[in-house]
Each structure stands twice: as C-alpha cells, then as structure tokens.
C-alpha cells in the first residue's frame, strides 16, 4: 500500500511539474554581453545553460 501511494505521489509531482512548465513563457534565448565580460557557468541541463556575471 505504501509503495502504491509513493508511486502515485511521484506521478502527481511529475504531472504538476509538467503543467507548471507549460505556463512559463519562454524568454529571449540570446545572451548579449560585453566583449570583456567575465562570466561563470553555474548550471546547465535540458532547459539550457545558467550563467552569472562576475562582479
């Protein structure tokens, strides 16, 4: 019984995540920066690369 509830909860979380992802509108995909800008990649995955500008 606990296994079934665990799997149902996992399925619910996946479906809720997919539904939420559909509500987010895409932003500009181009990154523009100064030629001398120093950046560091702080993450990446299927959605793209996340970066931060070094101050």
C-alpha atoms as one frame of an Amber mdcrd trajectory, in Angstrom:
protein
   0.000   0.000   0.000   2.812   2.386   0.884   4.568   1.610  -2.407   1.421
   2.419  -4.377   0.998   5.729  -2.535   4.643   6.560  -3.138   4.323   5.881
  -6.865   1.079   7.886  -7.069   2.741  10.809  -5.305   5.710  10.630  -7.670
   3.354  10.628 -10.669   1.408  13.576  -9.249   4.595  15.598  -8.753   5.739
  14.857 -12.316   2.378  15.885 -13.775   2.270  19.055 -11.667   5.790  19.958
 -12.791   4.875  19.473 -16.442   1.704  21.533 -16.045   3.648  24.352 -14.372
   6.337  24.268 -17.069   3.682  24.841 -19.733   2.580  28.097 -18.049   6.030
  29.694 -18.212   6.563  31.674 -21.380   9.990  31.461 -22.995  12.272  34.453
 -22.721  14.882  35.803 -25.091  17.318  32.992 -25.855  20.211  35.191 -26.927
  22.765  36.247 -24.380  24.418  39.570 -25.107  27.408  40.694 -23.120  30.425
  42.940 -23.323  33.458  41.519 -25.106  35.462  41.712 -21.864  32.714  40.397
 -19.586  33.758  37.687 -17.164  31.126  35.019 -16.637  30.912  31.683 -14.944
  28.522  28.869 -15.862  26.634  27.990 -12.691  24.445  25.217 -14.052  23.089
  23.531 -17.107  20.687  20.920 -18.256  17.890  20.203 -20.708  16.494  23.719
 -20.282  19.785  25.395 -21.158  22.808  26.941 -19.519  22.513  29.141 -16.445
  25.219  31.730 -16.040  26.182  34.551 -13.717  28.228  37.642 -14.460  31.223
  38.112 -12.209  31.185  41.480 -10.468
